[in-house]
């Protein structure tokens, strides 16, 4: 699967809610997330453009690998997400195992995420409103698509972005913004 998305800085969350409502879509109540980013022992993800993390959503745990990004205004990359057993203790055990294998902690990005998913032109679109600690408020528009659907996905995202009136495109990841803000 390919993750194709765009991220925008969001000055007025109420306007986003209103525009989504005009499309017949509502954000959910929201949930906290913690993304534990890891550096590989055998290559530099900053150079390769890859990402490896453990995401915690309440008791749920996931390992996620994201391949190198394609150039351009859309973040387009392979994404592999694997669910892990739930629970705090099991998350700590998985992180300890990864540390023993040479993966080093980079940073943890904490956010509260509200999202809505709806169909457009045969694709599922996810719109998220993220309040990211130390970084700010953002809206992401994302489609998970097969590689051959990439062009359609980019058109759908552009259409939703226009409908939502999003203009302040942010090409950096939350991790990059967090590290930049910390001077790392």
Beta strands, then each sheet from edge to edge (+ up, - down):
strand 1: 2-9
strand 2: 31-39
strand 3: 51-57
strand 4: 60-66
strand 5: 75-84
strand 6: 104-120
strand 7: 123-132
strand 8: 136-145
sheet 1: 1+ 5- 4+ 3- 2+ 6- 7+ 8- 1+
end
